[in-house]
């Protein structure tokens, strides 16, 4: 097998990004099929990317014997069932977070993966594949900053995309599941520890609509792991300056800081406003290379017959933590996480 033949479901912002990358930028794969319920959009993208097969029915796509693997970039509630269908038809699976809209759904996905140990399953925590985060992880593993004391992270979407964000909100799972899972995953990845206590707080500071979904437009988490590592996370929906993801890892012998200013390049602008740098204006442009890297890794795992480092159990763990954060936010109390049940 020289090239993987891949079918992809979901053609929203991120689904299109993955489809474009697989069709144009990733040499180890060939995008041979697309699936989406919006038929006109589906046909337009297939024509643009020169994809020969289109489907509005996911299972019909999975039945195609000429497809080796499936990438799932569809709405979250569909993920566990689509994972099961794809793997039952013998397809390797890459899927975007979250693993499921409930812990029970995550367990369903786990069972599907466990029933097919011969197939590759990979979870799309793309920050693990960003060059800056990979560099930070390597330095942590080499002991350059000593023992981790605190991980601090900010994840903010730009206000320019709030219209689409609000449309997605009712079935997003909320701030803690939709946005904070990436930061939660980083804490587990960097520290190798398991979160033990969480306190979720926040509110509706500008967009009251979020209150009807027991959510906030800006939320925070205080978290402590079983080895005493601490973390603070902030997630916001309406940053005026653009898409802003910043992470700092403070250790006993030093600190690492990633993207303190969310600049797409080294350009500094001198004009009537002073000296400034422009910021990323959406998450897709910020993580463009990471999205390429994670699909490349998925392909290499299949071709090399090895399983990826990030697993289905990472998806369940981060979802469990995120839901506990949401529960803490709703009742206003710090909560423990029961890993035995």
N, C-alpha and C positions, 0 to 999 in steps of 0.2 A: 504494500500500500504506500504509494508515493505522496498522494494528496488525499486528505479527508474530504468526503462529500457531505456537506452540512445543510440541514434544513433549519430555518429559524422561525419562531412564532413571536408575534408582537412587533408592531411598527410605529410605536410612539417615538418620543425623542431618543431614548436610549436604544430602543429596538432598531431604529434606523441607523444609529451610530454603529452598532455591532454589524448590521447588514452591510453597510458601506465598507467597513474595515475588512470584513471577510471577503467581500467581492473584489476589493481593490488593493489592500495593503498587507495581507497575510499570506505568504507564499505556500504555507503548509496545508491550506484548505481551499476548497472550491464551494462557493455558495450555489447550491443546485435547487433549493426550494424555499419559498416564503409562505407564511400563513398569517392571515389577519381577517377579522370579521368585516372590516371596512373594505369592500371589494374594489371600489374605484381607486382608493389610495394604494391598495395592494398591487393592482395591475400597473399603476404608474411607477411605483418603486421597482417592481420587477423589470419593467421596460428600461428604466434608467440604469439599473445595475446589471442588466442582461442575465437575469435569472430565469431558467427555462420552465420551472414548475411553480404554480401558484395554487394555494388551497385556502378555503374558508373553514374547513373542518380539520382540526388538529390530528385526530386519529387517522384520517385518510392520508395525511402527510406521513405519519409514522409508518404506515403500511408500505410505503414505497421502498422496495428492496435496494434501490440504488443510493439510499441515504445511509451514511455511517453514523452520524451523530446529530443531535438536536440541541440548539441553543434556545432557552426559554426566557423570553423578555416580555411576558404577558402580565396581566393584572395578578396581584399577589394571591388572591383567593383561589386561583386556578392552578397554582404551582404544584401542590402535592399530587393531584390527580394527573396532571400532565407529565410529571416525573414518572409516575407509575406506568402510564400508557406507553411512553417512549421506551422505557427500559423493558417492558414486557414484549415490545417489538424488536428488542435486541439493539437498541440505539444507545450509544454513549451520550451523556447529558451534561451540558453546562447550563446553569440557571443563575439568574440575578436574584439578589436578596429582595424581600425576606423569604425564608424557607416556606413559611405558611402563615396564615392569618390567625391561627391559634396554636397552642402547644400540641393539642391533639393532632392538628394537621401536620405539624413538624414531625411527630412520631410516625404518622402515615408515610411521610416521605422517607424517613429513616428505614422503615420496613421495606419499602420498594428498593432502596439501594442495597440493603442487606440481602435481599433475595437474588441479587445479580452481582455477586462479587467479581465476576469476570469482566464487567463493564466499568468504564471510567465515569465517575461522577465528580463534578467540580462546582464549587460555590463561588459566586462572583463578588468577593470582597476586594474591589479593585485597588484600594489603597495599599494592599500588600504588594502590588506590582508596580507602584509608582517609584521611579528611581530614587527620589529623595527619601521616601519611607524605607525602601530597601537598604539604603546607606545607613540610615539611623538604626535599623534593626541589626545590621552587621556590627556597628560600633557598640551597641548594647551587649550583643553576644560576646564581643571581645573584652568586655568589662571596662571599656574606656570611661564610662561615667559612674562606675561603681554600681551599687544597689539602687534600683529605682525607688524613689520616694513618692513622686507625684507625676501623673500624666494629666496635662491640661489641654483641652481641645475646644475649638470653636468651629461650628459648621453653620454657615448662613447662606440661604438662597437669596438671590437678588429680588428686590421689589418689582423689577421690570417684568418678572415672570409670574406675579402673584395671581393673575387671572387664571392661568392654567393650573397653578398650584391649588387654588380654591376648588376648581372642578374635580381635582384628584383627591381632595381631602376626605370626602365621605368614605372612600374605600382604601385609604392609604394605610390604615392601622394607627394613625396618629404620629405625632412628632417623635416619640420615643422609639417606635418601631421603624418608621420610615427613614428618619435621619440619624438618630443616635446609635443605631446598630453598628454603623461603621466605626464610630468612636469607641464603642464598647468592645468591638472586635480588636481594635488596636491595643487597648489595655491588656486584653488576654494574650495577644500576640507578643507584645513587647515584654510583658512581665512573666509570662508562663504561669500566672496565678489565676485563681478563680474568684470572681466577685462574690462577696458574702453579704454585704449590707448596702442598701441603696436608699436615697432620699430624692424624690423627684418633686420639683417645684416649678412654677411658671404662671403664665396668665395670658389674657388676650389684651395686648397693649395697643393694637391698632385695628385688628380685624376680629370683631365680635363674633363673626360667623363660626369661628372655631369652638365657641362655647357649646354649641348645640351637639358637637361630637365629643364632649368631655375632653377637649384638647386645648392647647394654647398656641398662639402664634410665635411665642418665645418661651422656651423651657430650659431648665438646667437640671443637672444630676450631680449629687455628691455620692461617691462610691468608695467602698473599701474592700480589698481582697483578703483572702484567707492568709496571706503572708504580710499583711498590714500595708501593702501598696495602696496609695490613695489616688483618686482621680476626680477631676472636675470637668464637666462637659456643658457646653452651651450650644443650643440649636435655635436658630431664628429663621423666620420665613420672609423677612422684608428688609434686607440690608440695602441701604441707599447706594453704596459704592460698587456693588456687584457680588459675584460669587466668592465667598470667603471661607476657606478651610485652613485653619492654623492649628498646629500641634506642638506642644512643648513637653519634653521628657526631662524631669529634674532628678538627678541622681546624687549619691553621696560624694561623688568625685567630679561632678561636672553636669552640664545640661546640654540638650540638643533642641533646637527650635527649627521648625519647618514652616516656611511660607508666612513669616510674621507680617509681610506685606504681600498680598495675593497678586503678584505681578506676572503677566504672561511672558515677560522678557526683561532685559536689563535697561530698557529705554527709560530715560528721565526727560521730562518735558519742562522746558523753561518758557513760560509765557506770562500773560497778564494776571494769571491766577497764582503765580509763584513757581516753585519747583515741585513737580509731582510725578507720580507713576500711575499709569492706567491699570485697572484691575480686570480679571476675568469676568465676563458678563453672563456666564452660565456654567453649570457643572460639567457639561459635555466637553467644552473646550479645556477646562482645568484638568480633566482626567483622560484626555484623548489618548496619550501614550500608554497610560495604565490599562485602558480598555483593550488596546492592541496587544499589550504584553500578556494580559490574562488569557485571551483567546489563543495566543501563540503557545502559552504554557499548556493549556487544555489539549491542543493539537499534539504537542510534543509528548505529553503523557500517554495519549492513545498510541502514537507511533512507536514510542519507546517501551510501551507496555509497563508503565509504572503509575502508581496512584499519586495524585497531587497532595501537597501538604495540607491544604485547607479542605475540610471534610464536611459531610452532612451534619455531623455532630456539632461542629462549630456554628452551623446555622441554627440548630435547636438551642444551643447554649445562649447565643446572643439574643434570640427571640425571648427566651425565658427571662433573661435579665431585663430586657426592654419592657416586657409586660409587667414585671414587678415594679419597674420605675413608674409606669403609667398608673398602676394601682396606688403607689405611694403618693403620686401627684393628686389622685382623686380623693384620697382620704386624709392627706396632709400629715402623714407620719413616716418616719424612717422604718424600713422593713428589712427583714432577713430573707435570704434566698435559700429555700430548702432543696438541696441537690439530691436528696435521697428519694424523692417522689417525682 
